[in-house]
């Protein structure tokens, strides 16, 4: 069981909300000296700030998590890792696409999921792996161009694997609509892939045509970008909207 023992009201509120959201069993006690006398027998982890001066006495079976009120989620993640008995390696799975699904697993347990615009995917992965010992990022190979853009933009010191994502998107039953990319990312994180650092992708004629078609759709049929601009979109140098603007500017110059 997790025990929250803090006089910091902000931390108290945010940590309890985080624990409730995750369905974790917890209790609270007053911090201070001899707090070990007030801990329940089933206590395994205590969350508090250094200023709470929590004294666990002789309770060697209880882990202490020093919490930062500015980052309650990190404290809960650490507490859950301790509860599981040491946690394990942090693995981030990415299902590439226009709005990639991202799943963060620690020791095989899903601790966070996201679905963000492609432009925010790398920032999200970097944020979730910051400070973690030996994190691993696994990127699905389903959307070649967007996956390559993510892999190429990740920091060089992050270990990255390219994963065959065949069959990673599960059947979505009633009420699960919109969860496909996130659930696929969870499955990608659990599949061993091939180590990779950079991907050089030559877009196919079909991929370039899809980019051109999308530019026409987004401009309400007003224009279709040329192949040179489509290649820059495929390489991640431009968004489609930026390519449309550049195409419009070239015509007016």
C-alpha positions in Angstrom: 0.0 0.0 0.0 1.1 3.6 -0.7 1.0 6.1 2.1 1.0 9.9 1.6 2.5 11.7 4.6 2.8 15.4 3.8 1.8 18.9 5.1 2.2 20.3 1.6 -1.4 20.9 0.7 -0.7 21.3 -3.0 1.3 18.0 -3.1 -1.4 16.3 -1.1 -4.2 17.3 -3.5 -2.3 16.5 -6.7 -0.8 13.2 -5.6 -4.1 11.9 -4.3 -5.8 12.9 -7.5 -3.1 11.1 -9.5 -3.4 7.9 -7.3 -7.2 8.0 -7.7 -7.0 8.4 -11.4 -4.8 5.3 -11.6 -7.0 3.2 -9.3 -4.2 2.7 -6.7 -5.0 1.8 -3.1 -3.6 4.3 -0.7 -4.0 6.0 2.7 -2.8 9.1 4.4 -1.1 9.8 7.7 0.3 12.9 9.5 4.0 13.4 8.8 6.7 14.0 11.4 8.8 12.0 13.9 7.9 8.4 14.6 5.6 8.2 11.6 6.4 4.5 11.5 4.1 4.1 14.5 1.2 5.4 12.4 1.8 3.4 9.3 -0.5 0.5 8.5 1.0 -3.0 8.5 0.5 -3.2 4.7 2.4 0.0 4.0 5.1 -0.5 1.3 5.9 3.1 0.1 5.6 6.6 1.7 5.3 9.7 -0.4 6.4 13.0 1.2 8.6 16.0 0.7 12.0 16.4 2.4 10.5 19.2 4.5 8.0 16.8 6.0 10.8 15.2 8.0 9.3 11.8 7.8 11.1 9.3 10.1 10.4 5.7 9.2 12.3 4.5 12.2 13.0 0.8 11.9 10.6 0.1 8.9 13.2 -1.2 6.5 10.4 -2.8 4.5 9.0 0.7 3.5 10.4 2.7 0.7 10.5 6.5 0.8 9.7 8.6 -2.2 10.8 12.3 -2.0 8.2 14.2 -4.0 8.4 17.5 -5.8 5.0 19.4 -5.7 5.7 20.6 -9.2 5.8 17.1 -10.6 3.4 14.8 -8.7 3.2 12.3 -11.5 6.9 11.5 -11.2 6.4 10.8 -7.5 3.5 8.4 -8.2 5.5 6.7 -11.0 8.4 6.2 -8.6 6.1 4.9 -5.8 4.5 2.4 -8.2 7.9 1.2 -9.4 8.9 0.6 -5.8 5.6 -1.1 -5.1 6.3 -3.5 -8.0 9.7 -4.3 -6.5 12.3 -2.2 -8.4 10.3 -1.4 -11.5 12.4 -2.1 -14.6 13.5 -0.5 -17.8 11.6 2.3 -19.2 10.4 1.5 -22.8 8.5 4.0 -25.0 6.4 2.6 -27.8 5.5 4.9 -30.7 2.8 4.1 -33.4 3.6 6.7 -36.1 1.0 8.6 -37.9 -0.5 12.1 -38.2 -1.2 11.9 -34.5 1.1 9.3 -33.1 0.1 7.0 -30.2 2.8 6.9 -27.5 2.9 4.5 -24.6 5.4 4.5 -21.7 6.1 1.2 -20.0 8.2 0.6 -16.9 9.0 -3.0 -16.2 6.3 -4.1 -18.6 3.6 -2.0 -16.9 1.9 0.8 -18.8 2.4 4.0 -16.7 1.4 6.7 -19.3 -0.1 7.0 -22.7 -0.4 9.9 -25.1 -1.8 10.8 -28.5 -0.2 14.0 -29.8 0.3 15.9 -33.1 3.3 14.6 -35.1 5.1 17.8 -34.4 5.0 17.1 -30.6 5.9 13.4 -30.7 9.7 13.8 -30.3 9.2 16.3 -27.5 6.9 13.9 -25.7 9.3 11.0 -26.0 12.2 13.1 -24.8 10.2 14.3 -21.8 9.1 10.9 -20.8 12.7 9.4 -21.0 14.5 12.3 -19.3 16.4 11.1 -16.3 15.6 7.5 -16.8 18.5 5.0 -16.7 19.0 3.3 -20.1 15.6 4.1 -21.7 14.6 2.4 -25.0 12.3 3.8 -27.7 10.5 1.4 -30.1 9.0 2.9 -33.2 6.6 1.0 -35.4 7.4 0.7 -39.1 3.8 1.1 -40.4 4.0 4.7 -41.6 7.5 4.9 -43.1 7.7 8.6 -43.7 6.4 9.8 -40.3 8.3 7.0 -38.5 11.5 8.1 -40.2 10.9 11.7 -39.2 10.5 10.7 -35.5 13.5 8.5 -35.5 15.7 11.0 -37.2 14.7 13.8 -34.8 15.3 11.8 -31.6 18.5 12.6 -29.7 21.5 10.5 -30.6 22.0 9.2 -27.1 18.5 7.5 -27.0 18.5 3.8 -27.9 16.0 3.3 -30.7 14.5 0.1 -32.3 12.4 -0.2 -35.4 9.6 -2.6 -34.8 7.5 -4.7 -37.3 4.1 -3.4 -36.2 2.1 -6.0 -38.2 -0.9 -7.0 -36.1 -0.3 -4.4 -33.3 -3.6 -2.6 -33.7 -6.3 -4.5 -31.8 -9.9 -4.9 -32.5 -11.8 -2.0 -30.9 -15.0 -2.9 -29.3 -17.8 -0.7 -28.1 -16.6 2.5 -26.4 -13.0 2.1 -27.5 -13.1 4.2 -30.6 -10.1 6.4 -31.0 -7.9 4.3 -28.8 -6.3 2.3 -31.7 -3.1 4.2 -32.0 -2.5 4.3 -28.3 -3.1 0.6 -27.9 -0.9 -0.2 -30.9 1.9 1.9 -29.2 1.6 -0.3 -26.1 2.0 -3.4 -28.3 4.9 -1.8 -30.2 6.7 -1.2 -26.9 6.5 -4.9 -26.1 8.0 -6.2 -29.3 11.7 -6.5 -29.8 12.9 -4.6 -32.9 16.0 -3.9 -34.9 18.4 -1.2 -33.5 18.4 1.9 -35.7 19.7 5.5 -35.5 18.7 7.1 -38.8 16.4 6.2 -41.6 16.9 7.4 -45.2 13.5 7.0 -46.9 12.9 7.6 -50.6 9.2 8.3 -50.9 7.3 6.2 -53.4 5.2 7.6 -56.2 2.1 6.6 -54.3 3.3 8.4 -51.1 4.1 11.6 -53.0 0.7 11.4 -54.7 -1.1 11.1 -51.3 0.7 14.2 -50.1 -0.3 16.1 -53.2 -3.9 14.9 -52.8 -3.9 16.0 -49.2 -2.6 19.5 -50.2 -5.5 19.8 -52.6 -8.0 18.7 -49.9 -6.6 21.2 -47.3 -6.7 24.0 -49.8 -10.3 23.3 -50.6 -9.4 22.3 -54.2 -7.6 25.6 -54.7 -4.2 24.1 -55.5 -2.0 21.0 -55.5 1.6 21.3 -54.5 4.3 20.1 -56.9 6.6 17.1 -56.5 9.5 19.1 -55.2 7.4 20.5 -52.3 5.8 17.0 -51.8 9.3 15.6 -51.3 10.1 18.2 -48.7 6.9 17.3 -46.9 7.8 13.7 -47.0 11.3 14.4 -45.6 9.7 16.4 -42.7 11.2 19.7 -43.8 7.7 21.2 -44.3 4.2 20.6 -43.1 1.6 20.3 -45.8 0.1 23.7 -44.8 3.6 25.3 -45.0 4.1 23.7 -48.5 0.7 25.1 -49.6 1.8 28.6 -48.4 5.1 28.3 -50.2 3.4 27.1 -53.4 1.0 30.1 -53.2 3.9 32.5 -52.6 5.9 31.1 -55.6 2.9 31.7 -57.8 2.4 35.2 -56.7 6.1 36.2 -57.1 
